[in-house]
Amino acid sequence: MRKCYIAPSILSADFGYLMDEVKAVEGEAEYLHVDVMDGHYVDNLSFGIPIVESLRKHTDMILDVHLMITNPAKYIKRFAEAGADIITFHLECTDDPEGLSQQIRDMGLKSGIAVHPDTPIEKILPFVDKTDKILLMTVRPGFGGQGYMEISDDRIKAVRKAIDDKCCNTLISCDGGINHDTAARVYGSGCDILVAGDAVFRNDDHAAAIRDLLASAVK
């Protein structure tokens, strides 16, 4: 059985108590999902390099920095220096995804390539063996609390098949609408890393929420 990971998304955390929120999930999750939004590629603004620097000082969790920005190449060195472990950029925001992925890897980090739900899934398939992770947006990026898009099941399965056909170790991550009702179908379709925001941080017991999501996913 494939291992299943839950990656809490700090976009849903209480920023007045951010490190308390992170410490509450440390023992249950390996990955911490960090959404960086520029107000251009997506309509919302979130946070940037100082937050990543602060997180790195206080946690050993794997920081997966998801750049929802129009010019990721301009910032990857700075996010790497800030302490990111994985830098994930959007396929739609570069003319050279393979080159940018290799640039991230050359810095000693892992790379991820994300794809918008409106982008044909065929556009990401040539790159499944050129990166460490494919991130499938299962909602329209920019805001939390959206419902899981039904078309995502087939998109996950298509990427899973491409990875298996190429016999590579690339992980699939899914971001958006992940909760106790959708976790099993997302994992069952071939996802490895389930990004969860509200389902973790809107629960009073964050650690228990992660355990419950894992149990729901692999039941």
CYANA upper distance limits for C-alpha pairs under 8 A (distance plus 0.5 A):
  2 ARG  CA    192 ASP  CA      7.76
  3 LYS  CA    192 ASP  CA      7.16
  4 CYS  CA    187 TYR  CA      7.81
  4 CYS  CA    191 CYS  CA      8.41
  4 CYS  CA    192 ASP  CA      5.63
  4 CYS  CA    193 ILE  CA      6.62
  4 CYS  CA    194 LEU  CA      8.15
  4 CYS  CA    214 LEU  CA      7.54
  4 CYS  CA    217 ALA  CA      8.20
  4 CYS  CA    218 VAL  CA      8.01
  5 TYR  CA     29 ALA  CA      7.63
  5 TYR  CA     30 GLU  CA      7.98
  5 TYR  CA     31 TYR  CA      8.25
  5 TYR  CA    192 ASP  CA      6.66
  5 TYR  CA    193 ILE  CA      5.16
  5 TYR  CA    194 LEU  CA      6.64
  5 TYR  CA    214 LEU  CA      7.92
  6 ILE  CA     29 ALA  CA      6.55
  6 ILE  CA     30 GLU  CA      8.23
  6 ILE  CA     31 TYR  CA      7.65
  6 ILE  CA    193 ILE  CA      6.23
  6 ILE  CA    194 LEU  CA      5.39
  6 ILE  CA    195 VAL  CA      6.45
  6 ILE  CA    196 ALA  CA      7.34
  6 ILE  CA    210 ILE  CA      7.17
  6 ILE  CA    213 LEU  CA      8.07
  6 ILE  CA    214 LEU  CA      7.48
  7 ALA  CA     29 ALA  CA      6.89
  7 ALA  CA     30 GLU  CA      7.64
  7 ALA  CA     31 TYR  CA      5.34
  7 ALA  CA     32 LEU  CA      5.79
  7 ALA  CA     33 HIS  CA      6.26
  7 ALA  CA    193 ILE  CA      7.00
  7 ALA  CA    194 LEU  CA      6.40
  7 ALA  CA    195 VAL  CA      5.10
  7 ALA  CA    196 ALA  CA      6.59
  8 PRO  CA     25 VAL  CA      8.14
  8 PRO  CA     29 ALA  CA      7.93
  8 PRO  CA     31 TYR  CA      7.58
  8 PRO  CA     32 LEU  CA      5.94
  8 PRO  CA     33 HIS  CA      6.31
  8 PRO  CA    195 VAL  CA      6.32
  8 PRO  CA    196 ALA  CA      5.49
  8 PRO  CA    197 GLY  CA      6.13
  8 PRO  CA    200 VAL  CA      7.01
  8 PRO  CA    201 PHE  CA      8.33
  9 SER  CA     13 ALA  CA      7.98
  9 SER  CA     32 LEU  CA      6.77
  9 SER  CA     33 HIS  CA      5.01
  9 SER  CA     34 VAL  CA      6.60
  9 SER  CA     35 ASP  CA      7.88
  9 SER  CA    195 VAL  CA      6.77
  9 SER  CA    196 ALA  CA      6.17
  9 SER  CA    197 GLY  CA      5.07
 10 ILE  CA     22 VAL  CA      8.47
 10 ILE  CA     32 LEU  CA      7.80
 10 ILE  CA     33 HIS  CA      6.87
 10 ILE  CA     34 VAL  CA      6.50
 10 ILE  CA     35 ASP  CA      8.05
 10 ILE  CA    197 GLY  CA      7.17
 10 ILE  CA    201 PHE  CA      8.47
 11 LEU  CA     34 VAL  CA      7.53
 11 LEU  CA     35 ASP  CA      6.95
 11 LEU  CA     46 SER  CA      8.13
 11 LEU  CA    144 GLY  CA      7.95
 11 LEU  CA    197 GLY  CA      7.20
 12 SER  CA    144 GLY  CA      7.60
 12 SER  CA    197 GLY  CA      5.56
 12 SER  CA    198 ASP  CA      6.15
 12 SER  CA    201 PHE  CA      6.47
 12 SER  CA    202 ARG  CA      7.96
 13 ALA  CA     18 LEU  CA      7.12
 13 ALA  CA     21 GLU  CA      6.99
 13 ALA  CA    197 GLY  CA      8.05
 13 ALA  CA    201 PHE  CA      5.98
 13 ALA  CA    202 ARG  CA      8.34
 14 ASP  CA     18 LEU  CA      6.35
 14 ASP  CA     21 GLU  CA      7.54
 14 ASP  CA    201 PHE  CA      8.34
 17 TYR  CA     21 GLU  CA      6.69
 18 LEU  CA     22 VAL  CA      6.77
 19 MET  CA     23 LYS  CA      6.51
 19 MET  CA     55 LEU  CA      8.07
 19 MET  CA     58 HIS  CA      8.07
 20 ASP  CA     24 ALA  CA      6.69
 21 GLU  CA     25 VAL  CA      7.41
 21 GLU  CA    201 PHE  CA      8.20
 21 GLU  CA    206 HIS  CA      8.50
 22 VAL  CA     26 GLU  CA      6.71
 22 VAL  CA     59 THR  CA      8.34
 23 LYS  CA     27 GLY  CA      8.25
 23 LYS  CA     59 THR  CA      8.24
 24 ALA  CA    206 HIS  CA      6.70
 24 ALA  CA    207 ALA  CA      6.72
 25 VAL  CA     29 ALA  CA      6.49
 25 VAL  CA    206 HIS  CA      6.62
 25 VAL  CA    207 ALA  CA      5.82
 25 VAL  CA    210 ILE  CA      8.29
 26 GLU  CA     30 GLU  CA      7.51
 26 GLU  CA     59 THR  CA      8.34
 26 GLU  CA     61 MET  CA      7.25
 27 GLY  CA    207 ALA  CA      8.07
 28 GLU  CA    207 ALA  CA      6.46
 28 GLU  CA    210 ILE  CA      7.13
 28 GLU  CA    211 ARG  CA      7.67
 29 ALA  CA     61 MET  CA      8.34
 29 ALA  CA    210 ILE  CA      7.90
 30 GLU  CA     61 MET  CA      6.01
 30 GLU  CA     62 ILE  CA      6.49
 31 TYR  CA     61 MET  CA      6.23
 31 TYR  CA     62 ILE  CA      5.13
 31 TYR  CA     63 LEU  CA      6.66
 31 TYR  CA     64 ASP  CA      7.25
 32 LEU  CA     61 MET  CA      6.80
 32 LEU  CA     62 ILE  CA      6.42
 32 LEU  CA     63 LEU  CA      5.61
 32 LEU  CA     64 ASP  CA      6.51
 33 HIS  CA     63 LEU  CA      6.83
 33 HIS  CA     64 ASP  CA      5.53
 33 HIS  CA     65 VAL  CA      6.78
 33 HIS  CA     66 HIS  CA      7.62
 33 HIS  CA    195 VAL  CA      7.48
 34 VAL  CA     52 VAL  CA      8.43
 34 VAL  CA     63 LEU  CA      7.41
 34 VAL  CA     64 ASP  CA      6.45
 34 VAL  CA     65 VAL  CA      5.24
 34 VAL  CA     66 HIS  CA      6.33
 35 ASP  CA     46 SER  CA      7.65
 35 ASP  CA     47 PHE  CA      8.19
 35 ASP  CA     65 VAL  CA      6.71
 35 ASP  CA     66 HIS  CA      5.41
 35 ASP  CA     67 LEU  CA      6.94
 35 ASP  CA     68 MET  CA      7.57
 36 VAL  CA     45 LEU  CA      8.15
 36 VAL  CA     46 SER  CA      6.30
 36 VAL  CA     47 PHE  CA      6.15
 36 VAL  CA     48 GLY  CA      6.40
 36 VAL  CA     65 VAL  CA      7.55
 36 VAL  CA     66 HIS  CA      6.43
 36 VAL  CA     67 LEU  CA      5.53
 36 VAL  CA     68 MET  CA      6.20
 36 VAL  CA     69 ILE  CA      7.74
 37 MET  CA     41 TYR  CA      8.09
 37 MET  CA     42 VAL  CA      7.01
 37 MET  CA     44 ASN  CA      6.73
 37 MET  CA     45 LEU  CA      5.43
 37 MET  CA     46 SER  CA      5.68
 37 MET  CA     47 PHE  CA      7.36
 37 MET  CA     67 LEU  CA      7.14
 37 MET  CA     68 MET  CA      5.40
 37 MET  CA     69 ILE  CA      6.36
 37 MET  CA    142 GLY  CA      7.68
 38 ASP  CA     42 VAL  CA      7.19
 38 ASP  CA     43 ASP  CA      8.21
 38 ASP  CA     44 ASN  CA      7.42
 38 ASP  CA     45 LEU  CA      5.80
 38 ASP  CA     46 SER  CA      7.70
 38 ASP  CA     68 MET  CA      7.18
 38 ASP  CA     69 ILE  CA      5.74
 38 ASP  CA     70 THR  CA      8.14
 39 GLY  CA     43 ASP  CA      5.05
 39 GLY  CA     44 ASN  CA      5.27
 39 GLY  CA     45 LEU  CA      5.36
 39 GLY  CA     69 ILE  CA      8.42
 40 HIS  CA     44 ASN  CA      8.35
 40 HIS  CA     69 ILE  CA      7.36
 40 HIS  CA     70 THR  CA      7.31
 41 TYR  CA     68 MET  CA      6.81
 41 TYR  CA     69 ILE  CA      5.82
 41 TYR  CA     70 THR  CA      5.83
 42 VAL  CA     68 MET  CA      7.23
 42 VAL  CA     69 ILE  CA      7.91
 42 VAL  CA    141 PRO  CA      7.08
 42 VAL  CA    142 GLY  CA      5.70
 43 ASP  CA    142 GLY  CA      6.64
 44 ASN  CA    142 GLY  CA      5.95
 44 ASN  CA    143 PHE  CA      7.38
 47 PHE  CA     51 ILE  CA      7.12
 48 GLY  CA     52 VAL  CA      7.40
 49 ILE  CA     53 GLU  CA      6.74
 49 ILE  CA     78 ARG  CA      7.81
 49 ILE  CA     79 PHE  CA      6.59
 49 ILE  CA     82 ALA  CA      6.88
 50 PRO  CA     54 SER  CA      6.66
 50 PRO  CA     82 ALA  CA      8.11
 51 ILE  CA     55 LEU  CA      6.61
 52 VAL  CA     56 ARG  CA      6.61
 52 VAL  CA     63 LEU  CA      8.50
 52 VAL  CA     79 PHE  CA      7.95
 52 VAL  CA     82 ALA  CA      6.44
 52 VAL  CA     83 GLY  CA      7.01
 52 VAL  CA     84 ALA  CA      7.42
 53 GLU  CA     57 LYS  CA      7.05
 53 GLU  CA     82 ALA  CA      5.22
 53 GLU  CA     83 GLY  CA      6.60
 54 SER  CA     58 HIS  CA      7.32
 55 LEU  CA     59 THR  CA      6.56
 56 ARG  CA     60 ASP  CA      7.47
 56 ARG  CA     63 LEU  CA      8.38
 56 ARG  CA     82 ALA  CA      7.93
 56 ARG  CA     83 GLY  CA      6.10
 56 ARG  CA     84 ALA  CA      8.20
 62 ILE  CA     84 ALA  CA      8.26
 62 ILE  CA     85 ASP  CA      6.34
 62 ILE  CA     86 ILE  CA      8.06
 63 LEU  CA     83 GLY  CA      8.15
 63 LEU  CA     84 ALA  CA      5.75
 63 LEU  CA     85 ASP  CA      5.70
 63 LEU  CA     86 ILE  CA      6.80
 64 ASP  CA     84 ALA  CA      6.95
 64 ASP  CA     85 ASP  CA      6.56
 64 ASP  CA     86 ILE  CA      5.08
 64 ASP  CA     87 ILE  CA      6.53
 64 ASP  CA     88 THR  CA      7.59
 65 VAL  CA     79 PHE  CA      8.48
 65 VAL  CA     84 ALA  CA      6.72
 65 VAL  CA     85 ASP  CA      8.20
 65 VAL  CA     86 ILE  CA      6.52
 65 VAL  CA     87 ILE  CA      5.51
 65 VAL  CA     88 THR  CA      6.52
 66 HIS  CA     87 ILE  CA      6.71
 66 HIS  CA     88 THR  CA      5.21
 66 HIS  CA     89 PHE  CA      6.71
 67 LEU  CA     72 PRO  CA      7.11
 67 LEU  CA     87 ILE  CA      7.73
 67 LEU  CA     88 THR  CA      6.38
 67 LEU  CA     89 PHE  CA      5.54
 67 LEU  CA     90 HIS  CA      7.57
 68 MET  CA     89 PHE  CA      7.24
 68 MET  CA     90 HIS  CA      7.12
 68 MET  CA    141 PRO  CA      8.48
 69 ILE  CA     89 PHE  CA      8.30
 69 ILE  CA     90 HIS  CA      8.32
 69 ILE  CA     93 CYS  CA      7.84
 70 THR  CA     93 CYS  CA      5.74
 70 THR  CA     94 THR  CA      8.48
 71 ASN  CA     75 TYR  CA      8.01
 71 ASN  CA     93 CYS  CA      6.86
 71 ASN  CA     94 THR  CA      7.77
 72 PRO  CA     76 ILE  CA      6.73
 72 PRO  CA     89 PHE  CA      6.82
 72 PRO  CA     93 CYS  CA      7.66
 72 PRO  CA     94 THR  CA      8.11
 73 ALA  CA     94 THR  CA      8.39
 73 ALA  CA    100 LEU  CA      7.35
 75 TYR  CA     79 PHE  CA      6.80
 76 ILE  CA     80 ALA  CA      6.50
 76 ILE  CA     87 ILE  CA      7.71
 76 ILE  CA    104 ILE  CA      7.66
 77 LYS  CA     81 GLU  CA      6.70
 78 ARG  CA     82 ALA  CA      6.61
 79 PHE  CA     83 GLY  CA      7.03
 79 PHE  CA     84 ALA  CA      6.40
 79 PHE  CA     87 ILE  CA      8.29
 80 ALA  CA     84 ALA  CA      5.62
 80 ALA  CA     85 ASP  CA      7.83
 80 ALA  CA     87 ILE  CA      8.24
 80 ALA  CA    107 MET  CA      7.99
 80 ALA  CA    109 LEU  CA      7.99
 84 ALA  CA    109 LEU  CA      8.16
 85 ASP  CA    109 LEU  CA      5.95
 85 ASP  CA    110 LYS  CA      6.91
 86 ILE  CA    109 LEU  CA      6.21
 86 ILE  CA    110 LYS  CA      5.17
 86 ILE  CA    111 SER  CA      5.98
 86 ILE  CA    112 GLY  CA      7.36
 87 ILE  CA    104 ILE  CA      7.63
 87 ILE  CA    109 LEU  CA      7.85
 87 ILE  CA    110 LYS  CA      7.11
 87 ILE  CA    111 SER  CA      5.72
 87 ILE  CA    112 GLY  CA      6.48
 88 THR  CA    111 SER  CA      6.27
 88 THR  CA    112 GLY  CA      4.52
 88 THR  CA    113 ILE  CA      5.87
 88 THR  CA    114 ALA  CA      6.92
 88 THR  CA    135 LEU  CA      8.25
 89 PHE  CA     93 CYS  CA      7.98
 89 PHE  CA    112 GLY  CA      6.84
 89 PHE  CA    113 ILE  CA      5.78
 89 PHE  CA    114 ALA  CA      6.29
 90 HIS  CA     94 THR  CA      7.81
 90 HIS  CA    113 ILE  CA      6.18
 90 HIS  CA    114 ALA  CA      5.02
 90 HIS  CA    115 VAL  CA      6.22
 90 HIS  CA    116 HIS  CA      8.08
 91 LEU  CA     97 PRO  CA      6.74
 91 LEU  CA    113 ILE  CA      6.53
 91 LEU  CA    114 ALA  CA      6.37
 91 LEU  CA    115 VAL  CA      6.13
 91 LEU  CA    124 ILE  CA      7.93
 92 GLU  CA    115 VAL  CA      7.55
 92 GLU  CA    116 HIS  CA      8.10
 94 THR  CA    100 LEU  CA      8.48
 96 ASP  CA    100 LEU  CA      6.67
 97 PRO  CA    101 SER  CA      6.46
 97 PRO  CA    113 ILE  CA      8.06
 97 PRO  CA    127 PHE  CA      8.35
 98 GLU  CA    102 GLN  CA      6.74
 98 GLU  CA    127 PHE  CA      7.36
 98 GLU  CA    130 LYS  CA      6.56
 98 GLU  CA    131 THR  CA      8.13
 99 GLY  CA    103 GLN  CA      6.65
100 LEU  CA    104 ILE  CA      6.85
101 SER  CA    105 ARG  CA      6.85
101 SER  CA    111 SER  CA      6.01
101 SER  CA    112 GLY  CA      7.66
101 SER  CA    113 ILE  CA      8.13
101 SER  CA    130 LYS  CA      7.56
101 SER  CA    131 THR  CA      6.51
102 GLN  CA    106 ASP  CA      6.51
102 GLN  CA    111 SER  CA      8.25
102 GLN  CA    130 LYS  CA      8.23
102 GLN  CA    131 THR  CA      8.20
103 GLN  CA    107 MET  CA      7.16
104 ILE  CA    108 GLY  CA      7.57
104 ILE  CA    109 LEU  CA      6.35
104 ILE  CA    110 LYS  CA      7.16
104 ILE  CA    111 SER  CA      6.38
105 ARG  CA    109 LEU  CA      5.49
105 ARG  CA    110 LYS  CA      5.99
105 ARG  CA    111 SER  CA      6.70
110 LYS  CA    131 THR  CA      8.17
110 LYS  CA    132 ASP  CA      6.46
111 SER  CA    131 THR  CA      6.07
111 SER  CA    132 ASP  CA      5.89
111 SER  CA    133 LYS  CA      6.99
112 GLY  CA    131 THR  CA      6.40
112 GLY  CA    132 ASP  CA      6.30
112 GLY  CA    133 LYS  CA      4.97
112 GLY  CA    134 ILE  CA      6.10
112 GLY  CA    135 LEU  CA      7.18
113 ILE  CA    131 THR  CA      7.45
113 ILE  CA    133 LYS  CA      6.91
113 ILE  CA    134 ILE  CA      5.57
113 ILE  CA    135 LEU  CA      6.44
114 ALA  CA    134 ILE  CA      6.32
114 ALA  CA    135 LEU  CA      4.79
114 ALA  CA    136 LEU  CA      6.30
114 ALA  CA    137 MET  CA      7.58
115 VAL  CA    119 THR  CA      7.12
115 VAL  CA    121 ILE  CA      8.50
115 VAL  CA    124 ILE  CA      7.67
115 VAL  CA    134 ILE  CA      8.40
115 VAL  CA    135 LEU  CA      6.93
115 VAL  CA    136 LEU  CA      5.97
115 VAL  CA    137 MET  CA      6.66
116 HIS  CA    136 LEU  CA      7.50
116 HIS  CA    137 MET  CA      6.06
116 HIS  CA    140 ARG  CA      7.43
116 HIS  CA    141 PRO  CA      7.75
117 PRO  CA    136 LEU  CA      7.72
117 PRO  CA    137 MET  CA      6.10
117 PRO  CA    138 THR  CA      6.77
117 PRO  CA    139 VAL  CA      7.22
117 PRO  CA    140 ARG  CA      6.92
117 PRO  CA    152 SER  CA      8.20
119 THR  CA    123 LYS  CA      7.82
120 PRO  CA    124 ILE  CA      8.45
121 ILE  CA    125 LEU  CA      7.38
121 ILE  CA    155 ARG  CA      6.70
121 ILE  CA    158 ALA  CA      8.11
121 ILE  CA    159 VAL  CA      8.34
122 GLU  CA    126 PRO  CA      8.26
124 ILE  CA    128 VAL  CA      7.46
125 LEU  CA    159 VAL  CA      6.90
125 LEU  CA    162 ALA  CA      6.90
127 PHE  CA    131 THR  CA      7.25
128 VAL  CA    132 ASP  CA      8.50
128 VAL  CA    133 LYS  CA      8.19
128 VAL  CA    134 ILE  CA      7.34
128 VAL  CA    159 VAL  CA      8.05
128 VAL  CA    162 ALA  CA      7.53
128 VAL  CA    163 ILE  CA      6.55
128 VAL  CA    168 CYS  CA      8.48
128 VAL  CA    170 THR  CA      7.13
129 ASP  CA    163 ILE  CA      7.58
129 ASP  CA    166 LYS  CA      7.63
129 ASP  CA    168 CYS  CA      6.54
129 ASP  CA    169 ASN  CA      8.44
129 ASP  CA    170 THR  CA      7.13
131 THR  CA    170 THR  CA      7.25
132 ASP  CA    169 ASN  CA      7.91
132 ASP  CA    170 THR  CA      5.32
132 ASP  CA    171 LEU  CA      6.87
133 LYS  CA    170 THR  CA      5.67
133 LYS  CA    171 LEU  CA      5.13
133 LYS  CA    172 ILE  CA      6.19
133 LYS  CA    173 SER  CA      7.44
134 ILE  CA    170 THR  CA      7.66
134 ILE  CA    171 LEU  CA      6.81
134 ILE  CA    172 ILE  CA      5.46
134 ILE  CA    173 SER  CA      6.58
135 LEU  CA    172 ILE  CA      6.49
135 LEU  CA    173 SER  CA      5.10
135 LEU  CA    174 CYS  CA      6.14
135 LEU  CA    175 ASP  CA      7.66
136 LEU  CA    156 ILE  CA      7.88
136 LEU  CA    172 ILE  CA      7.92
136 LEU  CA    173 SER  CA      6.65
136 LEU  CA    174 CYS  CA      5.37
136 LEU  CA    175 ASP  CA      6.88
137 MET  CA    141 PRO  CA      7.31
137 MET  CA    174 CYS  CA      6.39
137 MET  CA    175 ASP  CA      5.52
137 MET  CA    176 GLY  CA      6.77
138 THR  CA    148 TYR  CA      6.24
138 THR  CA    149 MET  CA      6.08
138 THR  CA    152 SER  CA      6.26
138 THR  CA    174 CYS  CA      6.80
138 THR  CA    175 ASP  CA      6.09
138 THR  CA    176 GLY  CA      5.40
138 THR  CA    177 GLY  CA      7.33
139 VAL  CA    146 GLN  CA      6.92
139 VAL  CA    147 GLY  CA      7.29
139 VAL  CA    148 TYR  CA      6.35
139 VAL  CA    149 MET  CA      6.35
139 VAL  CA    175 ASP  CA      7.68
139 VAL  CA    176 GLY  CA      5.43
139 VAL  CA    177 GLY  CA      7.17
140 ARG  CA    176 GLY  CA      8.44
141 PRO  CA    176 GLY  CA      8.49
144 GLY  CA    176 GLY  CA      7.80
144 GLY  CA    197 GLY  CA      7.75
144 GLY  CA    198 ASP  CA      7.92
145 GLY  CA    176 GLY  CA      8.31
145 GLY  CA    177 GLY  CA      7.30
145 GLY  CA    198 ASP  CA      7.07
146 GLN  CA    176 GLY  CA      7.22
146 GLN  CA    177 GLY  CA      6.16
147 GLY  CA    176 GLY  CA      7.67
147 GLY  CA    177 GLY  CA      5.19
148 TYR  CA    152 SER  CA      8.26
148 TYR  CA    176 GLY  CA      6.55
148 TYR  CA    177 GLY  CA      4.63
148 TYR  CA    178 ILE  CA      7.26
148 TYR  CA    182 THR  CA      7.96
149 MET  CA    177 GLY  CA      8.21
151 ILE  CA    155 ARG  CA      7.26
152 SER  CA    156 ILE  CA      6.58
153 ASP  CA    157 LYS  CA      6.83
153 ASP  CA    185 ARG  CA      7.82
153 ASP  CA    186 VAL  CA      7.17
153 ASP  CA    189 SER  CA      6.40
154 ASP  CA    158 ALA  CA      6.65
154 ASP  CA    189 SER  CA      8.09
155 ARG  CA    159 VAL  CA      6.92
156 ILE  CA    160 ARG  CA      6.60
156 ILE  CA    172 ILE  CA      8.34
156 ILE  CA    186 VAL  CA      8.20
156 ILE  CA    189 SER  CA      6.39
156 ILE  CA    190 GLY  CA      6.55
156 ILE  CA    191 CYS  CA      7.13
157 LYS  CA    161 LYS  CA      6.63
157 LYS  CA    189 SER  CA      5.82
157 LYS  CA    190 GLY  CA      6.40
158 ALA  CA    162 ALA  CA      6.82
159 VAL  CA    163 ILE  CA      6.70
159 VAL  CA    172 ILE  CA      8.30
160 ARG  CA    164 ASP  CA      6.66
160 ARG  CA    172 ILE  CA      7.99
160 ARG  CA    189 SER  CA      8.35
160 ARG  CA    190 GLY  CA      6.05
160 ARG  CA    191 CYS  CA      8.11
161 LYS  CA    165 ASP  CA      6.41
162 ALA  CA    166 LYS  CA      6.75
163 ILE  CA    167 CYS  CA      6.57
163 ILE  CA    168 CYS  CA      6.25
163 ILE  CA    169 ASN  CA      7.86
163 ILE  CA    170 THR  CA      7.20
164 ASP  CA    168 CYS  CA      7.13
171 LEU  CA    191 CYS  CA      8.08
171 LEU  CA    192 ASP  CA      6.51
171 LEU  CA    193 ILE  CA      7.93
172 ILE  CA    190 GLY  CA      7.84
172 ILE  CA    191 CYS  CA      5.49
172 ILE  CA    192 ASP  CA      5.75
172 ILE  CA    193 ILE  CA      6.78
173 SER  CA    191 CYS  CA      6.31
173 SER  CA    192 ASP  CA      6.37
173 SER  CA    193 ILE  CA      4.93
173 SER  CA    194 LEU  CA      6.37
173 SER  CA    195 VAL  CA      7.53
174 CYS  CA    186 VAL  CA      8.18
174 CYS  CA    191 CYS  CA      7.12
174 CYS  CA    193 ILE  CA      6.96
174 CYS  CA    194 LEU  CA      5.87
174 CYS  CA    195 VAL  CA      6.44
175 ASP  CA    194 LEU  CA      7.14
175 ASP  CA    195 VAL  CA      5.40
175 ASP  CA    196 ALA  CA      7.56
176 GLY  CA    195 VAL  CA      7.50
176 GLY  CA    196 ALA  CA      7.67
177 GLY  CA    182 THR  CA      7.93
177 GLY  CA    196 ALA  CA      8.07
178 ILE  CA    182 THR  CA      6.17
178 ILE  CA    183 ALA  CA      6.32
178 ILE  CA    186 VAL  CA      8.49
178 ILE  CA    194 LEU  CA      7.34
178 ILE  CA    195 VAL  CA      7.24
178 ILE  CA    196 ALA  CA      6.01
178 ILE  CA    197 GLY  CA      8.43
178 ILE  CA    199 ALA  CA      7.65
179 ASN  CA    183 ALA  CA      6.18
179 ASN  CA    196 ALA  CA      7.48
179 ASN  CA    199 ALA  CA      5.92
179 ASN  CA    213 LEU  CA      7.28
180 HIS  CA    184 ALA  CA      8.26
180 HIS  CA    199 ALA  CA      8.21
180 HIS  CA    212 ASP  CA      7.97
180 HIS  CA    213 LEU  CA      6.13
180 HIS  CA    216 SER  CA      6.36
180 HIS  CA    217 ALA  CA      8.17
181 ASP  CA    216 SER  CA      8.32
182 THR  CA    186 VAL  CA      6.73
182 THR  CA    217 ALA  CA      8.47
183 ALA  CA    187 TYR  CA      6.61
183 ALA  CA    194 LEU  CA      7.96
183 ALA  CA    213 LEU  CA      7.14
183 ALA  CA    214 LEU  CA      8.35
183 ALA  CA    216 SER  CA      6.63
183 ALA  CA    217 ALA  CA      5.09
184 ALA  CA    188 GLY  CA      6.21
184 ALA  CA    216 SER  CA      6.33
184 ALA  CA    217 ALA  CA      4.33
184 ALA  CA    218 VAL  CA      6.74
184 ALA  CA    219 LYS  CA      7.69
185 ARG  CA    189 SER  CA      6.42
185 ARG  CA    217 ALA  CA      7.91
186 VAL  CA    190 GLY  CA      7.27
186 VAL  CA    191 CYS  CA      6.34
186 VAL  CA    194 LEU  CA      8.28
186 VAL  CA    217 ALA  CA      8.11
187 TYR  CA    191 CYS  CA      5.14
187 TYR  CA    192 ASP  CA      6.91
187 TYR  CA    194 LEU  CA      8.15
187 TYR  CA    217 ALA  CA      6.36
187 TYR  CA    218 VAL  CA      7.70
188 GLY  CA    217 ALA  CA      8.12
188 GLY  CA    218 VAL  CA      8.37
196 ALA  CA    200 VAL  CA      6.74
197 GLY  CA    201 PHE  CA      6.53
197 GLY  CA    202 ARG  CA      8.30
198 ASP  CA    202 ARG  CA      5.45
198 ASP  CA    203 ASN  CA      8.09
199 ALA  CA    203 ASN  CA      7.09
199 ALA  CA    209 ALA  CA      7.41
200 VAL  CA    206 HIS  CA      5.74
200 VAL  CA    207 ALA  CA      8.27
200 VAL  CA    209 ALA  CA      5.85
200 VAL  CA    210 ILE  CA      6.77
201 PHE  CA    206 HIS  CA      6.35
202 ARG  CA    206 HIS  CA      8.36
203 ASN  CA    209 ALA  CA      6.97
205 ASP  CA    209 ALA  CA      6.78
206 HIS  CA    210 ILE  CA      6.96
207 ALA  CA    211 ARG  CA      6.96
208 ALA  CA    212 ASP  CA      6.58
209 ALA  CA    213 LEU  CA      6.65
210 ILE  CA    214 LEU  CA      6.74
211 ARG  CA    215 ALA  CA      6.71
212 ASP  CA    216 SER  CA      6.59
213 LEU  CA    217 ALA  CA      6.58
214 LEU  CA    218 VAL  CA      6.81
215 ALA  CA    219 LYS  CA      6.27
